[in-house]
Amino acid sequence: YQYLRRYKQMENLDRFTFVSSRIEGTEKECLECLMGFCGRSDPSWTELCNFTHFLNFQLKKCEKSVFCSPVVGNEFCGF
């Protein structure tokens, strides 16, 4: 949700890193944001769950990627 919220607000995500202890927004705002990005007009709970698990997996990989690190990432802005 932290990434999607910032993406929706057109913020720069190159320097953002997820912090699990940070609480942002309300449950309603989170659900509305997830529903807006999941790609389904009326998603089921299972579809939202699968979407969030897949997105979380991909974002963890991205954060660990050398191409997205502050050192190498400067050469690949927006990557």
Contact map, one row per residue, 1 for C-alpha under 8 A:
1111100000000000000000000000010011000000000000000000000000000000000000000000000
1111110000000000010000010000000000000000000000000000000000000000000000000000000
1111111000001000010000000000000000000000000000000000000000000000000000000000000
1111111100000000000000000000000011001000000000000000000000000000000000000000000
1111111110000000000000000000000010000000000000000000000000000000000000000000000
0111111111111000000000000000000000000000000000000000000000000000000000000000000
0011111111111000000000000000000000000000000000000000000000000000000000000000000
0001111111100000000000000000000000000000000000000000000000000000000000000000000
0000111111100000000000000000000000000000000000000000000000000000000000000000000
0000011111110000000000000000000000000000000000000000000000000000000000000000000
0000011111111000000000000000000000000000000000000000000000000000000000000000000
0000011001111111000000000000000000000000000000000000000000000000000000000000000
0010011000111111000000000000000000000000000000000000000000000000000000000000010
0000000000011111000000000000000000000000000000000000000000000000000100001000110
0000000000011111100000000000000000000000000000000000000000000000000001000000000
0000000000011111110000000000000000000000000000000000000000000000000000000000000
0000000000000011111000000000000000000000000000000000000000000010000000000000000
0110000000000001111100000000000000000000000000000000000000000000000000000000000
0000000000000000111111000000000000000000000000000000000000000000000000000000000
0000000000000000011111100000000000000000000000000000000000000000000000000000000
0000000000000000001111100000000000000000000000000000000000000000000000000000000
0000000000000000001111110000000000000000000000000000000000000000000000000000000
0000000000000000000111111000000000000000000000000000000000000000000000000000000
0100000000000000000001111100000000000000000000000000000000000000000000000000000
0000000000000000000000111110110000000000000000000000000000000000000000000000000
0000000000000000000000011111110000000000000000000000000000000000000000000000000
0000000000000000000000001111111000000000000000000000000000000000000000000000000
0000000000000000000000000111111100000000000000000000000000000000000000000000000
0000000000000000000000001111111110000000000000000000000000000000000000000000000
1000000000000000000000001111111111000000000000000000000000000000000000000000000
0000000000000000000000000011111111100000000000000000000000000000000000000000000
0000000000000000000000000001111111110000000000000000000000000000000000000000000
1001100000000000000000000000111111111000000000000000000000000000000000000000000
1001000000000000000000000000011111111100000000010001000000000000000000000000000
0000000000000000000000000000001111111111111000010000000000000000000000000000000
0000000000000000000000000000000111111111000000000000000000000000000000000000000
0001000000000000000000000000000011111110000000000000000000000000000000000000000
0000000000000000000000000000000001111111001000110010000000000000000000000000000
0000000000000000000000000000000000111111100000000000000000000000000000000000000
0000000000000000000000000000000000110111111000000000000000000000000000000000000
0000000000000000000000000000000000100011111000000000000000000000000000000000000
0000000000000000000000000000000000100001111100000000000000000000000000000000000
0000000000000000000000000000000000100101111111110000000000000000000000000000000
0000000000000000000000000000000000000000011111110000000000000000000000000000000
0000000000000000000000000000000000000000001111111000000000000000000000000000000
0000000000000000000000000000000000000000001111111100000000000000000000000000000
0000000000000000000000000000000000000100001111111110000000000000000000000000000
0000000000000000000000000000000001100100001111111111000000000000000000000000000
0000000000000000000000000000000000000000000011111111100000000000000000000000000
0000000000000000000000000000000000000000000001111111110000000000000000000000000
0000000000000000000000000000000000000100000000111111111000000000000000000000000
0000000000000000000000000000000001000000000000011111111100000000000000000000000
0000000000000000000000000000000000000000000000001111111110000000000000000000000
0000000000000000000000000000000000000000000000000111111111000000000000000000000
0000000000000000000000000000000000000000000000000011111111100000000000000000000
0000000000000000000000000000000000000000000000000001111111110000000000000000000
0000000000000000000000000000000000000000000000000000111111111000000000000000000
0000000000000000000000000000000000000000000000000000011111111100000000000000000
0000000000000000000000000000000000000000000000000000001111111110000000000000000
0000000000000000000000000000000000000000000000000000000111111111000000000000000
0000000000000000000000000000000000000000000000000000000011111111100000000000000
0000000000000000000000000000000000000000000000000000000001111111100100000000000
0000000000000000100000000000000000000000000000000000000000111111100110000000000
0000000000000000000000000000000000000000000000000000000000011111110110000000000
0000000000000000000000000000000000000000000000000000000000001111111110000000000
0000000000000000000000000000000000000000000000000000000000000001111110011000000
0000000000000000000000000000000000000000000000000000000000000000111110011001001
0000000000000100000000000000000000000000000000000000000000000111111111011001001
0000000000000000000000000000000000000000000000000000000000000011111111111000000
0000000000000010000000000000000000000000000000000000000000000000000111111100000
0000000000000000000000000000000000000000000000000000000000000000000011111100000
0000000000000000000000000000000000000000000000000000000000000000011111111111000
0000000000000100000000000000000000000000000000000000000000000000011111111111101
0000000000000000000000000000000000000000000000000000000000000000000001111111100
0000000000000000000000000000000000000000000000000000000000000000000000011111100
0000000000000000000000000000000000000000000000000000000000000000001100011111111
0000000000000100000000000000000000000000000000000000000000000000000000001111111
0000000000001100000000000000000000000000000000000000000000000000000000000001111
0000000000000000000000000000000000000000000000000000000000000000001100001001111
